[in-house]
Amino acid sequence: MGKIATGLIRATNRVFPKVVHPFNLQNDSEKTYAMWQYEKGEDTIRLFLEKYSLADLFEGKRVLDMGCGAAGKSLYYVSRGAKHVTGVEIVEHYQAEAEALAESLGFSDRFTFVSASALSLPFPDGSFDTIIMNDFMEHVSDPEGVLQESLRLLAPGGRIFINFPPYYHPYGAHLSDVINMPWVHMFFTERMLVEAYRDLVRGLPDEKERLELRLSKNERGEEYFGYINHMTLKRFKKILAKLEILPEYYAEVPLRKVTRVLAKLPLTDEMFVKMAVCVIKK
């Protein structure tokens, strides 16, 4: 079945348009991952700006960017007036790229890259005025623990800005670097997708890095996509309720205007919500 699934996915790749992805842009020498993030920096906060100003987010503030990747977006936040931005990322090899871009932009004195787990960070209580979790909540192994740690780090009056695509979003499987088909994870089992992903990245310059980033093994030695935690809208709301967190702001943004009704219906909302947006004030 795995080979059949791989063949079908390869066939759909010729039908569905290719999704622009930073890994592929970097392989093609078009731009680095860090620069792609920097250029997309405004996109990471656009949904917050419908309710909050740039001053609310950044002006003179100590900012923590959770899951910063190569930190291009962290450096964009510096450019928007942050006093200092700390980017946290568990993938260590992004540090050199992040610091190189910071130096080239003249932001080295206002930026720090920290390679650490978001569950236990080496900062005192109340160290940050703004914490940003952009496309992050769907990746962490312990979302509850991360929220608790973030509340510890947040200064009184500070805010946590969260946005994430729910798992059943068209590209919620986070495999669009090599799979073009939307909702592919609803048509194939995870085992099939693992085999297809291995096949599709074979021979790429960063094959090893992609596999290390995406794949983990369970207690039975079976590979699965440990890079994501299958975060849904329903699960996120349950976590907030369990931690007794009442958001200052919460919104579910539909994929398109024409899908607004589907994004509100209980049976289809997970599939047609583009992004969940949540702001928590301490």
Disulfide bonds with the S-S distance in Angstrom:
none
